[in-house]
C-alpha cells in the first residue's frame, strides 16, 4: 500500500522548489541590474563631490522597503538583507 498523502506532499514540495529556483534566478537578475545602477551612480558622484557612503540615502532605502513590504517578511528582516546587499554594492568594482 502506498502512502498517498506523502506522495502528494512530495509532489507539492517539488513544485514549490521549482518556483523558488525560478524566483532565485529573477532575484539574481534584479541584483545585477541594481549593481549596474550602483556603479553608474558611483561614477557620477565625483562630479558632484559626493562621497561613496550616504547614511541618509541608506535610511531612505530602508524606509522605502518598509513602505512596500506586505510580508511575510518583517521590516527588520528586509533591513538585514539589504544591509548585506548595500555592503556588497559598496565593494563592487568596475
C-alpha positions as CSV (number, residue, x, y, z in Angstrom):
1,X,0.0,0.0,0.0
2,X,1.4,3.4,-1.0
3,X,1.4,6.4,1.3
4,X,-0.7,8.7,-1.0
5,X,-0.7,11.8,1.2
6,X,3.1,11.6,1.4
7,X,3.4,11.3,-2.4
8,X,1.2,14.3,-2.9
9,X,3.1,16.4,-0.4
10,X,6.4,15.4,-2.0
11,X,5.0,16.5,-5.4
12,X,3.9,19.8,-4.0
13,X,7.3,20.3,-2.4
14,X,8.9,19.7,-5.8
15,X,6.6,22.3,-7.4
16,X,7.4,24.8,-4.7
17,X,11.1,24.2,-5.2
18,X,10.8,24.7,-8.9
19,X,9.1,28.1,-8.3
20,X,11.8,29.0,-5.7
21,X,14.5,28.2,-8.3
22,X,12.8,30.4,-10.8
23,X,12.3,33.2,-8.3
24,X,16.0,32.9,-7.3
25,X,17.1,33.4,-10.9
26,X,14.9,36.6,-11.1
27,X,16.4,37.9,-7.9
28,X,19.9,37.4,-9.3
29,X,18.9,39.3,-12.4
30,X,17.5,42.1,-10.4
31,X,20.5,42.2,-8.1
32,X,22.8,42.5,-11.1
33,X,20.6,45.3,-12.5
34,X,20.8,47.1,-9.2
35,X,24.6,46.6,-9.1
36,X,24.8,48.2,-12.6
37,X,22.8,51.2,-11.4
38,X,25.0,51.5,-8.3
39,X,28.1,51.5,-10.4
40,X,26.6,54.2,-12.6
41,X,25.9,56.4,-9.6
42,X,29.4,55.7,-8.2
43,X,30.9,57.0,-11.5
44,X,28.8,60.2,-11.2
45,X,29.4,61.0,-7.5
46,X,32.9,62.6,-8.0
47,X,31.3,65.1,-10.4
48,X,29.0,66.4,-7.6
49,X,31.6,65.9,-4.9
50,X,29.6,63.3,-3.0
51,X,31.2,60.5,-1.0
52,X,30.6,56.9,-1.6
53,X,28.7,56.3,1.7
54,X,25.5,58.2,2.2
55,X,23.8,57.2,5.5
56,X,20.8,59.4,4.7
57,X,20.2,57.6,1.4
58,X,20.5,54.2,3.2
59,X,17.8,55.2,5.6
60,X,15.6,56.3,2.7
61,X,16.2,52.9,1.1
62,X,15.1,51.2,4.4
63,X,12.0,53.4,4.6
64,X,11.1,52.6,1.0
65,X,11.4,48.9,1.7
66,X,9.2,49.2,4.8
67,X,6.7,51.1,2.7
68,X,6.3,48.4,0.1
69,X,6.6,45.4,2.4
70,X,3.5,43.3,2.6
71,X,5.0,40.4,4.4
72,X,5.5,37.7,5.5
73,X,9.0,39.2,6.0
74,X,9.2,41.7,8.8
75,X,10.7,45.1,8.1
76,X,13.7,44.1,10.3
77,X,14.3,41.1,8.1
78,X,14.4,43.2,5.0
79,X,16.7,45.7,6.7
80,X,19.1,42.8,7.5
81,X,19.0,41.5,3.9
82,X,19.5,45.0,2.4
83,X,22.4,45.8,4.8
84,X,24.2,42.9,3.3
85,X,23.2,43.9,-0.3
86,X,24.4,47.5,0.3
87,X,27.6,46.3,1.8
88,X,28.3,44.2,-1.3
89,X,27.3,47.1,-3.6
90,X,29.8,49.4,-1.8
91,X,32.6,46.9,-2.6
92,X,31.8,46.5,-6.3
93,X,34.4,47.4,-8.8
94,X,34.0,48.1,-12.5
